[in-house]
Amino acid sequence: MDLPSPAQAFSPEIQFLYGLQSGRTRLGLASTRHLLRLVGSPERDVPVVHVAGTNGKGSTAAYAAAMLESAGLRVGRFTSPHILSVEERICIDGVPIDPAEFAGRVRELRPAIERAGASFFESMTAIAARVFQAARVDAAVYEVGLGGRLDATNALPATVSVVTSIGHDHETILGRGLRAVCGEKLGIARAGVPLHAALTRPDLVRLARDHCARKRTPFKLLDPGLASVRSIDLGGMRFDLALPGGAGLWTSFHGAHYARNAALAALAVADLLAARGKDEHTNLAAATARAFLPGRLQVLPASGTSPRVILDVAHNPEALQTTLQVARALLGDERPVVVLGMMRDKRLGDASKLLDGWARELWIVAPRVARAWEPRRVAARLRARGGDLVLEVEPDACQALSRAMTRATTVLVLGSHYLVGEVLPHLAAMRGVSAQSLLSAPAVQPRMPAPAR
């Protein structure tokens, strides 16, 4: 279920949208299909990259959109959840929709939304399709909200489908175990529509092959050798893709998994451009340098009396483990303070073991939403596991962050999108900048290296 960020500016239109919440997650395509028909089927005739997966959906969608833009296309991008405001979910050429325009679209579609009995996410999906139609985009990238088979975005047509990684998340809804989760993600497969996947576990690869064979879906497994990292530091990452124009790329994302996501996006985009049948070519160097999402190992350099802060929305065991491994490599011998806040249905897995002997302290906090975990219970469970990790409990995330910033030269803020959305305005005020400015890519990017010969 989507919840408003503490920083969300409320208008009658935003209040209407959030009033559609029923208190539980609703899956199914009937309401979305009905709503789309009521508003004139705005999704028609727009080539679509449809992205599902447990982790990596957002960055893959960002890469795909930037690559399409680099080919000269006008591109819509629909992602979720947001950090500060719902308008972030609907972008054209990387720019979020203007709040006034968004409010106008909500008013336009409200009668149809009410007639269809659509949910918040179903409504947002249809609003995005209508915005993209009005803007006459050449292509759109849609990120799945939850699962795939019964997600509202699966009511849209697709030119190419993508499944990123599979992990332990939303299992109370999608089913227990990775095979069940993977099966739901594979539900975006369509007859005759190529599906690119970055699966690595042999049993999940077999599951995907069998599923796609039954659906008559061309299945394309990502070759992990397509992406290789040259170097990585706090400023970003240099990497290569074994594709035309893929030598000496740079991105503000950190970690080998982001290089793989770029490869996955590049292959999907190549299929979409081929389907358009025009002489269009991506500029991978420009696209990977431009692609950005806040809260993905986002580094805010030290400023004045404020230490370095790293923000990441990792909120399931696999994502937490990957983020902590990359952060440890980036920081070397430095011992950060970690501020962690998640929802009560999320699991830490073995992530806490990576903090032992590395983190100076772990602050357990609660994002300001009803579904947040109870910090004292989490701390009690972690203490029962043993280890030498110093634990502090401070439910107020901004209070915890302020105190943590006095104890280390780097603070790592981890967990829910809601947590990052809560602390961003606090960090912005401390730095004398707007919160919106922290949602944008770094103003200065390194000069692109010459292609390898």
N, C-alpha and C positions, 0 to 999 in steps of 0.2 A: 504494500500500500504506500502511495506517495504522500509525504507530509510536507507542509510548508517549511522553508528555511526560516530561522529566526530573523534573517535579514530581508525576507520577502516584503516588498512594498505592496500593501493590500489596496485593491480597488474593488468596485462592485463586480467587475468581471472576474477578477482573481478569486474573490469570495464565492462567486457562483461555481467556478471550477472546483475549488476545494470542497464545496458543499456537496459535490457528487460522490464523495467518498462514502462507502458503505460500512467502513470499519474492517473490511477484509479484502483480500486480493481476489479479483474475479477474472477467470480465464475463459476464453471462448471467442469465436469470431462472428457470431450472429449479429450482435449489436453494432459492431464496427462496420460490417458489410451493409447493414440496414442504414446506418448513418451516412456512409459514403454514397449510397444510392440517393438518399434524401437531398444531399447537397450537390448532386449532379456528377458524381463519380470523378472528382478532380484528380484521382490517381492515374487515370488512363493516359497512355501515350507518353509517359515519363520513364526512361530507362532507370532502373533501380539496382543499387548494390545493397543487399540485405545481410546484416551482420549479426550473428548469434554467437554465444559462448559464455563461459563463466567469467573468465578474466581476459582482458585485452580487447573487448568489443569497442570501447571508446577510442582507444588509440588507433585501432585498425580503421575505424570509421573516419577519424581525423586525417589519417594518412590517405585513405581512398579519396576523400573529398578534395584534399590539397592536390593530389595527383590529377584528378579530373580538371580542377581549376588550372593547373599548369598546362593542360592541353588546350586551353582557351575556352572551356565550357563554363556556363553559368550553373552553379551547383547548389542544391539544397542539402542540408544535413540535419537529421533529427536524432538526437541523443538523449539519454536519461541515466540517472537523475541529474538535477542541476546542483550548483553550489550555492548561489545566492538568490536567483530568481528564475521562474519558469521560462522566461523569454530566452534564456541561454540554450534551451533545448532545440530551438528552431533557428537555424542560421542559413544565410545565403552568402556564398563566397566568404565564409568564415566569420561573418558579422551577425550577431544575434538580432532578431527582429526587434524593431522599435516598440517600446511598451504601448504607445498610442495605437500603432497599427495592430498590435496583438489584441488589444482591447476591442478594436473595431471588428476583428475577425471573430472574436468570441461572441460579440453582440449579433453578428451576422448569422452565425451557426447555432445560436442558442435555441431557437425554436426546434430545429432538427435534432439537436442534442437531447432536448427534453422529450421529443416525440419518440426517439429511438431508445430512451432510457439508458443512454451511454454513461460509462464510468469516466473518471478523471482521465485515465490514460487513453481510453478509447477516443475521448473527445480531443485530447492533445494530438493523437495520431491523425485524426481527420482534419484538425485545424492546420497541421503541418502540410498535409496534402493540398489543402485549399490555398495556403500561402505560396507554396511552390508553383501551383498552377497559375496564380495571379502574377507571379514574378517571371513566368515563362522560363523556368529553369530548363537546362538541357539534360540534366541528370540529377538524381537524388540518392543520398546514402541514408538508410534507416538502420538504426541500432535497435535490436530487440530489447524490450523492457524486462521480461521475465520468461525464461524457458525458450519457447520458439513455436512449437506446434499450435498452441492455443493463445499465443500472444497477439495483441491487436495488430501489430505490424505485419503479421502473416496474412492479413486480409488484403494486403497490397500486392500487386504484381511484382515480379523480380526478373531482372535480366541475368543476374549472377548472384549466387548465395555464398556466404562465408561462415564457417564455424571455427572459432579461435580455439582456446583451451577449454578443458573440462575439469571442474573442481567441485569440492564439497560446499554447496551453497543452495539455499532455498529447498533443501531436501524434504521438508515437511509438505511442500507443494508439488515438487517435481518427482518425488520418489527417492527412496533410500539407495545410496550407492552410486558410483560413477556411471554404471551402465544405464541406470534409470535416467539420470540427469542427461547423459549423452543422447539417449533416445528422444527426449523432449527437444533438445537443441536441433537434432536432425529432422525434426518435424517441419523445418523450413524448406526441406528438399522438394523440388518440383520436377515433374516430367520434362525432360529436354532442357532444363536450366542447369548450367554447370555449377557444381558446389566445390569450393576450395576449403580444405580443412587442415589445421595445424596439429592434428592429433598425433600422439607419440606412443601411447600404450597399445601394444599389439591387439588386445581384446577389443579396445574401442575402435581401432582401425578396421578390424574385421566386421564389427557391428555396423560401422559407417558404410563399408563396401556393400554389405548385404542389404542394408536399408536402401541405399541408392540404386542398387541393381533392381530391387522390387519396384521402386518408383520410376525406373528408367531415367535416372538422373546421372549425367556424366560426373564421376567422382574424381577429384584431383587432389591428391595428398601432397602437402608441402614438403619439398626436399629441404631438410634443415641446413644442408650445405649451401643453400642459396645465399644465406646471410652470414657475414663474419665481422666481428668487432675489431677495429684497429686499436682504438684507445677510448678510455672513458675517464672523465673527471667531473668535478662539480659543475663545470660549465656546460656539459653535454657529452655527446658521444659521436665519434667518427666510426663509420662502418662501410662495408662494401656489400652490394647485392650482385650476384652473378647474373645480371641482366643488362641489356643495352642501356648505357648511361648510368650504371649503378656503381661506378668506382668513386671512392673518396667522398661519400655522403656525410652530412652532419645533421644531427637532430638534438633538440633540447631534452628529449626523453633519455632516460638512463637505463641501461641493462640490455643483455643479449636478447631477451624476450621482445623488446621493442624493435630490434632489428628484424626479428622473425615476423613481427606484425607488419612491418613495412613491406617485406617480401610478399606476404599474403595479400596485402592491399594492392600491390603492384600487379600481381597476377590477375586478381579479380578485375581491376580497372582495365587491363589489356583485353580481357574478354568483353567487357562492356563497350569499349571503343571499337572492337572488331564487329560487334553486333550493330553498331551505328553505321558501319560501312563507309566511313569518311576517312580522309587522310589526316588523322589526329595522332599526336605523339606527346607523351608526358615528358616533363623535365623533372627527373627524379631528384636532382640536387636542390632545385628550387622548392619542390614539394616537401621533402623531408625536413628542410630548414624551416619551412613555414608551419608545418603541422604542430599543433599544441593543444593540450588540455590542462586546465589547472588541477592541482592536487594529485598529479602523477609524479612522485618524487620531485616535486617542484621546489627548487632551492631559492630561498629568499636570502640574499647575502647579508652579512652583518651590516648594521646601519646605526651610526651614532652609538648609543649605549645598548642597543638591541643586538643580541648575538645572532648567528646564522640560524634560520629556521627552515626545516625541510618538511613539506606537507605531502601526505600520501593517503589515498582513500582505500587502501588495502583493507578488506573487511571479511575475508574468509581465510582458512588455513593456508591454502596454496599461495594466495596473494601476499599474505603477511610474511610467509617464509621467503618468498622471492624478494620482496622489498627489503627485508632485514639483511639478506645476504648481499644485495647490491649496496645498501647503505654502509655496511661494514667495510666493503671493499673501497668505497669512496672516501670514508673517513679514516681509514688506516688505524693508527694507534689511538686516535681521539675517542674519548668515551662520552657519548651524548646523554642527555636526559631525554627519556621517551615519555610522551603523553599519549595515552591510549584510551579511546572511547568507542564503543560499538553498540549494536542493537542486541537485545536479549536472546534473539534466536541465532546469533552467530557463534562460531566456535574458534578458539585460539589454536587448537591442534598442538603441534610441537613448537609453535613460534616462541613461546616463553623461554624455551631452552636456549634459543639464539641470543636472548638478552642476558642470560647468566654470564658473568665475567666480562661483559662488554658494556652494557648500559650502566651509567653512573647511578641512575635511579629510574624507576618506572612509576609514573603517576597514573592512577586509574581514575577516569572521569566519566561523566554521563552527559552525552549530548542532550540538549533541551527539547526532547520529543518524548512522547508517551511510551514508545517502544524501546527506549534506552535500557541497557542492562543496569543492574544495581551494583555500584562500584565495590561496596563492602563485601558482598557475596563473592564477587570475582576475586578480590584480594585474598579472601579466606581460602578459596580453592587454590590459588597460586602458592600461598604460604604452606598449604598442606602438601604440596609437591616437593617441598624442600628447595635446596639451592641457596645461593648467596645473593639473590637479587634484592635490592633495597626497594621496598614498596611504600608508596605514599597514596593515600586516598583523599581526593578532593573532588566532590561531585561537580562543582562549578568549573567548567573547562577553561574559561578565561582567567579565573583566579589561579588555577593550577599552572597555566601557561606563564602567567606573570611571575609566579614563584620559581618555576623551572628555569626561566630565562636568567635568573640571578645565580644559577648553580652550575652552568656549563657554557662552553663557547658554541655548542650546537644543540638545538632542541629538535627532536624528531616527533612530529604530530601524526599519529596513525589512527586509522579506523574509518568510521562512517563518513559519508559525504556530508551528513548533518553536522558532524564535528568540525570538519574543515570549513563549512559554511558559517559556523558559529564563531570560530576564532579569526577568520579572515578580516572582518571589520575591526576587531580588536587590534590585530597586527597592523592594519592600515592606519589606524588612529595613532598608534605608537610611532609610526614612521612618517606621519604627516602627509599621507597620500590617500587617495580614494580606494575603497574596497574594490570597485570595478577595475581599477588599474592592475590589481593583483590577479585578475582573471585573464590577463592578456599575456602573450608571449613576451619574453625578454626583449627590451628595446634594442639591445646591441647583440648581434650574432657574430660569431667569428667569420673571418673571410673564408670563403670556400676554397678548399685545397685544390690544386691542379689534379686532374684525373691521373690515376696510376697508369704507367706505360708498361 
